[in-house]
Amino acid sequence: MAGDIKFEITKHIGVLSEGSKGWTKELNKVSWNDREEKYDIREWSPDHEKMGKGVTLSDEEVKKLKELLGGV
């Protein structure tokens, strides 16, 4: 997946879970193709060279998600 996509993890926020093969589901701030960084949730290989499909969220979307989860 990362063949033509340039990415930089600008801030590692935390690990949400870890699979049996060492892959971790993480929350990070990531800059994709030299664009403004966004919050990103996805699975990463131990060396962060390979990644699974994920979700990127803007600052506004994270604020809304936090608001929605506040009642859970």
Buried (B, 14 or more C-beta within 10 A) or exposed (E): EEEEEEBEBEEEEEEEEEEEEEBBBBBBBBBBEEEEBBBBBBBBEEEBEEBEEBEBBEEEEEEEEEEEEEEE
